[in-house]
Amino acid sequence: MDILVKNDLTQLMQQRDAGPFIAIYLNTDAVLNDLNRRRLQLKQLVATAEQQLAQRFPKASWRPFKVQFDRLAADNSWWLQHTGPHTGLIANAQSLMAFDLQTPTETQVIVNSMPAIRPIIADRQQQFDFDLLALSEDSMALYQQRQGQLILAPLPADAPTDLKQTLGDEKRGGDLNFNSSPAHGVNYHGHNAKAEERQIDQRNYYLQVDQYILDHYSKQSQRPLILIGLGHNQAVYRKLSKNPYLSQHLMLEQSPNGMDLTAMQAAVKPIQTKWHTQLTDILLSRYDQAKSRQLAIDDPFDMIRPALAGQIDTLIIADDAQVSGTLHPSDGTVTTDLPLPDNLIDDLVDEVMSKQGQIRIIPASRMPVETAALALLRY
């Protein structure tokens, strides 16, 4: 049994001609500690899949699918390893492939000549991975958002986690300093001088933090670095930073002091929403440009031949897209009189991905015209 990870949709697309495929999306979170309930849920969905396969593909044998699903249902260790909100199972007669989904989706069964992967794509789009630098005037911590989970990054002892430890003897502020000159005698630095020295310490500290994060994290991950901190501290840091991955538009202006991991997770949710909104804005701007150059299509049925020819660069789909019909890639025809409802959009997704096109799913309310999908053409 193959367990596919994030980048293995490409591998799945290479098998798209080896259908029919059964796709089962099931809840694995609500029944986290009850394997019997998991097995019962899977058994019910598999029974639905058997019925759909008999109706849609009467010549296909059910036995190889049954063997694979039975083996998975009996594998306790496998179920204990897959604890996300949902799991996607995609099987043909030769293999069964599993995907852990962090974003909840509808529990459903889809039987088609090609694999139904739209819930997997939607989940991947939601997984905005980034590094989060929690910045105070004299300390820092690093968090990492990976596949829907925020973790506190364990930093080594030599990391510049606080100003005093990092600057050591170089630290200038803190004591009342003085100097003398022949003309003016002894000059004492009062509160203003202390404030200046404090600013110098902060800048020197931030320079070391910036270089450390760049060298040890940003260069390797190449993920956006987002700041959380008071506005003044962020302004000082941004003026000094040489990190090309530091986000200029995504930030959280609040003190991270005293925030535990749960509070930090709640704080970053607006960041993810803003990122998805900006991504949609960019996509719709691209659609407007393509439309002005007559390189955009807004009727899914008109997208069939360009999809088969590899002409679609980006397919933008409404999150509730449903167009009855099934595509026959061999001759480019569409059947709409089906024993079971099918979604033409799922077939277009498979075709576009197999030709190295991009798939983007956006809220239906953001679609600029009343349609299930928009296609941006390469030529």
C-alpha positions as CSV (number, residue, x, y, z in Angstrom):
1,M,0.0,0.0,0.0
2,D,1.4,3.4,-1.0
3,I,1.2,6.3,1.5
4,L,1.6,9.5,-0.5
5,V,2.9,12.7,0.9
6,K,2.4,16.3,-0.1
7,N,4.2,16.3,-3.4
8,D,3.0,13.0,-4.7
9,L,0.0,14.2,-6.6
10,T,2.3,14.2,-9.6
11,Q,2.9,10.5,-9.1
12,L,-0.9,10.0,-8.9
13,M,-1.4,11.9,-12.1
14,Q,1.0,9.5,-13.8
15,Q,-1.4,6.7,-13.0
16,R,-4.6,8.5,-14.1
17,D,-5.1,6.2,-17.2
18,A,-5.2,3.1,-14.9
19,G,-8.8,3.6,-13.8
20,P,-11.4,3.3,-12.7
21,F,-10.6,5.0,-9.4
22,I,-12.5,5.1,-6.1
23,A,-11.9,8.1,-3.9
24,I,-13.1,8.0,-0.3
25,Y,-12.9,11.0,2.0
26,L,-13.6,10.2,5.6
27,N,-13.5,11.8,8.9
28,T,-10.7,10.6,11.1
29,D,-10.8,13.2,13.9
30,A,-14.1,12.9,15.6
31,V,-13.5,9.1,16.1
32,L,-9.9,9.5,17.0
33,N,-9.8,7.1,19.8
34,D,-12.4,4.6,18.6
35,L,-11.0,2.2,15.9
36,N,-14.2,0.3,15.8
37,R,-16.1,3.4,14.8
38,R,-13.5,4.1,12.2
39,R,-13.9,0.7,10.7
40,L,-17.6,1.0,10.7
41,Q,-17.5,4.4,8.9
42,L,-15.1,3.0,6.3
43,K,-17.2,-0.1,5.8
44,Q,-20.3,2.0,5.1
45,L,-18.4,4.2,2.6
46,V,-16.8,1.1,0.9
47,A,-20.3,-0.4,0.5
48,T,-21.4,2.8,-1.3
49,A,-18.2,2.6,-3.5
50,E,-19.1,-0.9,-4.5
51,Q,-22.6,0.1,-5.5
52,Q,-21.3,3.1,-7.5
53,L,-18.6,1.0,-9.2
54,A,-21.2,-1.6,-10.3
55,Q,-23.4,1.2,-11.8
56,R,-20.7,3.3,-13.4
57,F,-18.3,0.5,-14.5
58,P,-20.2,-2.7,-14.7
59,K,-17.3,-4.6,-16.4
60,A,-14.8,-3.7,-13.6
61,S,-14.1,-6.3,-11.0
62,W,-14.8,-5.3,-7.4
63,R,-12.5,-7.9,-5.9
64,P,-9.1,-6.1,-6.1
65,F,-10.7,-3.0,-4.5
66,K,-12.2,-5.1,-1.7
67,V,-8.9,-6.7,-0.9
68,Q,-7.2,-3.4,-0.5
69,F,-9.9,-1.7,1.6
70,D,-10.2,-4.8,3.9
71,R,-6.5,-4.9,4.5
72,L,-6.5,-1.2,5.4
73,A,-9.5,-1.6,7.8
74,A,-7.7,-4.3,9.7
75,D,-4.4,-2.4,10.0
76,N,-4.6,-0.9,13.5
77,S,-1.1,0.7,13.3
78,W,-2.0,2.5,10.1
79,W,-5.1,4.1,11.6
80,L,-3.2,5.2,14.7
81,Q,-0.7,7.0,12.4
82,H,-3.4,9.0,10.5
83,T,-5.0,11.4,12.9
84,G,-5.8,14.5,10.9
85,P,-9.3,15.9,10.6
86,H,-9.8,13.9,7.4
87,T,-8.1,11.2,5.3
88,G,-8.4,10.8,1.6
89,L,-8.1,7.3,0.1
90,I,-7.7,6.8,-3.6
91,A,-7.6,3.3,-5.1
92,N,-7.5,1.7,-8.5
93,A,-7.3,-2.1,-9.1
94,Q,-3.5,-2.1,-8.4
95,S,-2.9,0.2,-5.4
96,L,-4.4,2.3,-2.7
97,M,-3.0,5.7,-1.8
98,A,-3.7,7.7,1.3
99,F,-3.5,11.5,2.0
100,D,-3.8,13.1,5.4
101,L,-5.9,16.3,5.2
102,Q,-5.6,19.1,7.7
103,T,-8.6,20.9,6.3
104,P,-12.0,19.3,7.0
105,T,-13.9,18.3,3.9
106,E,-17.2,16.6,3.1
107,T,-17.3,12.9,3.8
108,Q,-18.0,11.4,0.4
109,V,-17.4,8.7,-2.2
110,I,-16.5,9.5,-5.8
111,V,-16.1,6.7,-8.5
112,N,-14.7,8.0,-11.7
113,S,-12.4,7.0,-14.6
114,M,-9.8,9.5,-13.2
115,P,-8.9,10.2,-9.5
116,A,-11.0,12.8,-7.8
117,I,-8.4,15.0,-6.1
118,R,-10.1,18.3,-5.6
119,P,-10.3,18.0,-1.7
120,I,-6.6,17.2,-1.7
121,I,-5.8,20.3,-3.7
122,A,-8.0,22.5,-1.5
123,D,-6.2,21.1,1.5
124,R,-2.8,21.8,0.1
125,Q,-3.8,25.4,-0.7
126,Q,-4.8,26.0,2.9
127,Q,-1.4,24.9,4.2
128,F,0.4,28.2,4.1
129,D,3.8,27.4,5.7
130,F,5.8,30.2,7.2
131,D,8.3,31.0,9.9
132,L,7.1,33.4,12.7
133,L,9.6,35.5,14.6
134,A,8.3,36.7,18.0
135,L,10.2,39.8,18.6
136,S,10.5,41.8,21.9
137,E,13.0,44.6,22.5
138,D,15.4,42.3,24.2
139,S,14.4,38.8,23.3
140,M,13.1,36.6,20.5
141,A,11.5,33.2,19.8
142,L,10.9,31.4,16.5
143,Y,7.8,29.5,15.6
144,Q,7.2,27.3,12.5
145,Q,3.9,26.8,10.7
146,R,4.0,23.5,8.9
147,Q,1.1,21.6,7.3
148,G,-1.5,23.4,9.5
149,Q,0.4,23.1,12.8
150,L,2.3,25.8,14.6
151,I,5.3,24.7,16.7
152,L,7.8,26.4,18.8
153,A,11.2,25.9,17.2
154,P,13.8,24.5,19.6
155,L,16.8,26.9,19.4
156,P,20.3,25.8,20.3
157,A,22.2,27.4,23.3
158,D,24.2,29.8,21.0
159,A,21.0,31.3,19.4
160,P,20.5,35.0,20.1
161,T,17.4,34.4,22.2
162,D,18.0,37.4,24.6
163,L,19.9,40.7,24.3
164,K,22.0,40.3,27.5
165,Q,23.3,36.9,26.6
166,T,24.0,37.8,23.0
167,L,25.8,41.2,23.4
168,G,27.6,40.3,26.6
169,D,30.3,42.9,27.3
170,E,29.3,44.9,24.2
171,K,26.1,46.0,25.9
172,R,26.2,49.7,26.4
173,G,23.0,50.6,28.3
174,G,22.0,50.0,31.9
175,D,24.6,52.0,34.0
176,L,25.1,55.8,34.4
177,N,28.1,56.5,32.2
178,F,30.4,59.6,32.2
179,N,33.4,61.1,30.4
180,S,35.6,64.1,30.9
181,S,37.1,66.8,28.7
182,P,39.5,69.7,29.5
183,A,36.9,72.3,28.4
184,H,33.8,71.0,30.2
185,G,35.1,68.8,32.9
186,V,33.1,65.6,33.8
187,N,29.9,65.0,31.6
188,Y,27.4,62.6,32.9
189,H,25.0,60.8,30.6
190,G,21.5,61.3,31.9
191,H,18.2,59.6,30.9
192,N,18.5,60.8,27.3
193,A,21.9,59.2,26.9
194,K,20.6,56.0,28.5
195,A,17.8,55.9,26.0
196,E,20.2,56.3,23.2
197,E,22.4,53.5,24.5
198,R,19.4,51.4,24.9
199,Q,18.5,52.0,21.2
200,I,22.1,51.1,20.2
201,D,21.9,47.9,22.2
202,Q,18.5,47.0,20.5
203,R,19.9,47.7,17.0
204,N,23.0,45.6,17.7
205,Y,20.9,42.8,19.0
206,Y,18.5,42.9,16.1
207,L,21.4,42.7,13.6
208,Q,22.6,39.5,15.2
209,V,19.0,38.1,15.3
210,D,18.5,38.9,11.7
211,Q,21.7,37.3,10.5
212,Y,21.1,34.2,12.7
213,I,17.6,33.6,11.3
214,L,18.7,34.2,7.8
215,D,21.7,31.8,8.0
216,H,20.1,29.0,10.0
217,Y,16.5,29.0,8.9
218,S,15.4,31.3,6.1
219,K,18.0,30.2,3.6
220,Q,17.2,26.5,4.1
221,S,13.4,26.7,4.3
222,Q,12.9,29.6,1.9
223,R,9.6,30.3,3.5
224,P,8.1,33.7,4.4
225,L,9.3,35.1,7.7
226,I,6.5,36.9,9.5
227,L,7.0,39.2,12.5
228,I,4.9,39.4,15.6
229,G,5.8,42.3,17.9
230,L,5.1,45.9,18.8
231,G,5.0,48.3,15.9
232,H,8.1,50.2,17.1
233,N,10.2,47.0,17.5
234,Q,9.1,45.8,14.0
235,A,10.0,49.2,12.5
236,V,13.6,49.0,14.0
237,Y,14.0,45.4,12.9
238,R,12.8,46.0,9.3
239,K,15.1,49.0,8.9
240,L,18.1,46.7,9.7
241,S,17.0,43.4,8.2
242,K,18.8,41.9,5.2
243,N,16.5,38.9,5.1
244,P,14.9,38.7,1.6
245,Y,12.2,36.3,3.0
246,L,10.9,38.8,5.5
247,S,7.3,39.5,4.6
248,Q,6.5,43.1,3.9
249,H,2.7,42.8,4.0
250,L,2.0,40.0,6.5
251,M,2.6,40.9,10.1
252,L,1.1,40.9,13.6
253,E,1.5,44.2,15.6
254,Q,1.1,42.9,19.2
255,S,3.5,42.0,22.0
256,P,4.3,38.3,22.0
257,N,5.3,38.5,25.7
258,G,3.4,36.0,27.8
259,M,1.7,34.3,24.9
260,D,1.7,30.5,25.0
261,L,1.4,28.2,22.0
262,T,-2.4,28.2,22.0
263,A,-2.5,32.0,22.0
264,M,0.0,32.2,19.3
265,Q,-2.0,29.8,17.1
266,A,-5.0,31.9,17.5
267,A,-3.0,35.1,16.7
268,V,-1.8,33.7,13.3
269,K,-5.2,32.8,12.0
270,P,-5.9,36.3,10.5
271,I,-2.5,36.1,8.8
272,Q,-3.6,33.0,6.9
273,T,-6.9,34.6,6.0
274,K,-5.1,37.7,4.7
275,W,-2.7,35.5,2.7
276,H,-5.6,33.6,1.0
277,T,-7.4,36.9,0.2
278,Q,-4.3,38.4,-1.4
279,L,-3.7,35.2,-3.4
280,T,-7.3,35.4,-4.7
281,D,-6.7,39.1,-5.6
282,I,-3.7,38.2,-7.6
283,L,-5.5,35.4,-9.4
284,L,-8.4,37.6,-10.4
285,S,-6.0,40.3,-11.6
286,R,-4.4,37.7,-13.8
287,Y,-7.9,36.7,-15.1
288,D,-8.6,40.4,-16.0
289,Q,-5.4,40.6,-17.9
290,A,-5.9,37.3,-19.7
291,K,-9.5,38.4,-20.6
292,S,-8.3,41.6,-22.1
293,R,-5.9,39.5,-24.3
294,Q,-8.6,37.0,-25.2
295,L,-6.8,34.3,-23.2
296,A,-9.6,33.5,-20.7
297,I,-12.6,31.2,-20.8
298,D,-15.5,31.2,-18.3
299,D,-17.6,28.3,-19.7
300,P,-16.4,24.8,-18.4
301,F,-17.7,23.1,-21.5
302,D,-15.5,25.4,-23.7
303,M,-12.5,24.4,-21.6
304,I,-12.5,20.8,-22.6
305,R,-10.5,21.0,-25.8
306,P,-8.0,23.5,-24.4
307,A,-7.5,21.2,-21.4
308,L,-6.9,18.2,-23.6
309,A,-4.4,20.2,-25.7
310,G,-2.5,21.3,-22.7
311,Q,-3.4,24.9,-23.4
312,I,-4.7,25.8,-19.9
313,D,-2.1,27.4,-17.7
314,T,-4.3,28.0,-14.6
315,L,-7.8,26.7,-13.8
316,I,-9.6,28.8,-11.1
317,I,-12.4,26.9,-9.5
318,A,-15.2,28.0,-7.2
319,D,-15.2,26.1,-4.0
320,D,-18.7,24.8,-4.6
321,A,-18.2,24.0,-8.3
322,Q,-20.6,21.4,-9.7
323,V,-21.2,20.8,-13.4
324,S,-22.9,17.5,-14.3
325,G,-21.0,15.5,-16.9
326,T,-18.1,13.2,-17.4
327,L,-15.2,13.8,-19.8
328,H,-13.9,11.1,-22.2
329,P,-10.3,12.1,-22.9
330,S,-9.9,9.7,-25.9
331,D,-12.2,11.8,-28.1
332,G,-13.0,14.9,-26.1
333,T,-16.7,14.1,-25.7
334,V,-18.8,14.7,-22.6
335,T,-21.6,12.4,-21.3
336,T,-24.3,14.1,-19.3
337,D,-26.9,11.3,-19.1
338,L,-25.3,9.3,-16.3
339,P,-26.6,6.6,-13.9
340,L,-24.9,8.6,-11.2
341,P,-24.2,12.3,-10.9
342,D,-20.6,13.2,-12.0
343,N,-18.7,16.5,-11.9
344,L,-17.1,17.7,-15.0
345,I,-14.9,20.0,-12.9
346,D,-13.1,17.0,-11.4
347,D,-12.3,15.7,-14.9
348,L,-11.0,19.1,-15.9
349,V,-8.8,19.3,-12.8
350,D,-7.2,16.0,-13.7
351,E,-6.6,17.0,-17.3
352,V,-5.1,20.4,-16.4
353,M,-2.8,18.9,-13.8
354,S,-1.6,16.1,-16.1
355,K,-0.5,18.8,-18.5
356,Q,1.5,20.7,-15.8
357,G,-1.2,23.3,-15.3
358,Q,-2.1,25.0,-12.0
359,I,-5.3,24.5,-10.0
360,R,-6.6,27.2,-7.7
361,I,-9.8,27.0,-5.6
362,I,-11.4,30.3,-4.4
363,P,-14.6,31.2,-2.6
364,A,-17.6,31.1,-5.0
365,S,-18.4,34.7,-3.8
366,R,-15.2,36.0,-5.3
367,M,-15.8,34.6,-8.8
368,P,-16.0,37.7,-11.1
369,V,-18.7,36.1,-13.3
370,E,-21.4,33.5,-12.6
371,T,-19.6,30.3,-13.4
372,A,-18.0,27.2,-11.8
373,A,-14.6,27.8,-13.2
374,L,-12.3,30.2,-15.1
375,A,-9.4,29.1,-17.4
376,L,-6.3,31.2,-18.1
377,L,-4.8,30.0,-21.4
378,R,-1.1,29.7,-22.2
379,Y,-1.7,30.8,-25.9
